[in-house]
Amino acid sequence: MAIQSLWMILIVLMILLALGVPIAYAIGISSLATILGTVTLDVAVVTAAQRTFVGMSKFSLTAIPFFILAGNLMNQGGIAKRLVDFVMAILGRFPGALLVTNVGANALFGAISGSAAAAAAAVGSMVKEGEERQGYDQALCAATNGASAPSGLLIPPSNALITYSLASGGTSVAALFLGGYVPGLLWAACCMIVGIIIAARKGYKGSVGKFDWKNLGVCTLRAIPALSLIIVVIGGIVGGIFTATEGSAIAVVYALVLGVCYRNITPRSFGEIVVDSAKTSGMVVFLIGVSNILGWIMAFTQIPQAVSAVLLGITDNKIIILFIMNVILLVAGTFMDVTPAILIFTPLFLPIVENFGMDPIHFGLVLVYNLCIGNITPPVGNTLFVAIKVGRTSLAKTLPYMAWYYVAILVGLLLVTYVPFISMGLPGLAGLV
């Protein structure tokens, strides 16, 4: 029964996605179709409605709309230029300084804005003029910009980690946030290494002369207000001063004040930002609600237990099982967005990894790291296509450079998967594990 239900979900879901049905409706319809195989129509409809309401009624879910609003306020608040200047002041002496700056600024801006595509658009636009002036290869710049942008999704505050916390049944958001720093920085470091190697081969040099401490001081002062958002919000959540939901509301107030002080947010633009954030939040919350139907039918038909039995029937080697999961998630990430993929695969894989002692925090970061790669892989790869558009180049010219970044990012994935300390070190030091 479990395997039949799993096939029903997958087949209906794939057909609907191929027909262009929005992912939230596709998940809800495939789940309802599977429920009809076990109970009568009236019971199925009532059950689906109840599970959707329950899924959208969790108080911790409130954090996501607030963080979306805070991110949109920061996107319009004029902070990208300040972050680019700050990172350039620190990393400007490396070969291919603008490529390295692009990576570092993407990590910071992606973390603050909560959007890889927004980071690729904002930061890519900021460094583009300098790259063109210094004769950088446009395709290499686009590849560097696109490859590094998703690193910020792992660095808190992260809506993906909040979604995983909900899908996993309440894994500590504070622990996930702390655990996300090293994997996120590892992703950025992998991209920096590739960028420096390619830049050195092409002869792109960094800044010459002595390190400019005065410029660093000025750029740091200009960037501190934006960087303080991370310190205030994450510090408060980890320190137990306020919850993730309260922290998200504080982030909104902070971002609004900052945008007004920078004179980049007006009453009219604020209204547009709120409307846009409400639309995005509505889609995300509805998606979480209908995904709760999927979680229920998986539990009811014991799909995770059946999948676990199949995997353990192939091998009981933890290393191989995790490798198989990584391959499945990488493939799924090429055509699914991060949020729905988290909601689908968490109830499917989490019980399996818990059986052989993997901590939910560690698995959550492996899962999110994995699915973030889908942001830069065709055919969906929206972040990659944003970077290509900003760089005014083509996919064909960009992919040869992306191949090197893919290799480096996958090495990072293997490290995050098989070295638990990378994800668990900071939460452990903070006493959250």
MOQUI-V935804 format. One line per field, one symbol per residue. phi: phi as a letter, one per 30 degrees, with the letter a starting at -180 (. if undefined). psi: psi as a letter, one per 40 degrees, with the letter a starting at -180 (. if undefined). burial: # if it has 16 or more other C-alpha atoms within 10 Angstrom, else .. A space follows every 50 residues. Layout:
phi: ???
psi: ???
burial: ???
//
This chain:
phi: .dddddddeddddddddddideeddddddddddddddbbdeddddddddd dddddccdddddddeddddddddddcdiceddddddddddcdcdeieddd dedddddddddddibddddddddeddcddddddciddddddddddddded eddddddbddddddeddcjjeeddddddddddedddeddedddddddddd ddidccdciddcddddddddddceedddeddddddddddidbdddddddd ddddddddddddicbceddddddddddddddddddddddddddddddddd chdeddddddddddacdeddddddddddddddddbbddddddddddddce eddddciddedddeddddeedddddbcdddhedddddddddhbbddddee ddeddedddddddddddcbedeccededddicc
psi: ddddddddddddddddddeehidddddddddddddeediidddddddddd dddddeehdedddddddddddddddeefedddddddddddeeeihfdddd dddddddddddddehdddddddddddeddddddefihddddddddddede deddhihhdddddddddeffhhdddddddedddddddddddddddddddd deehiaiiaihgddddddddddedddddddddddddddeediiddddddd dddddddddddefehidddddddddddddddddddddddddddddddddd efddddddddddddiehdddddddddddddddedeiidddddddddeddd dddddfehiddddddddddddddeeehiecfdddddddddefaidddddd dddddddddddddddddegddddedddddefe.
burial: .##.##.###.##..##.....#############........#..###. ###.##...######################################### ############################..#....############### ##################..######################.###.##. ...####........#..##.##..##.##..######...######### ##.###.###...##....#..##..##..#..###############.. ########..#.........##..##..###################### ###.....####################.############.#.#.###. ##.###.###.##.###..#####.##......
//
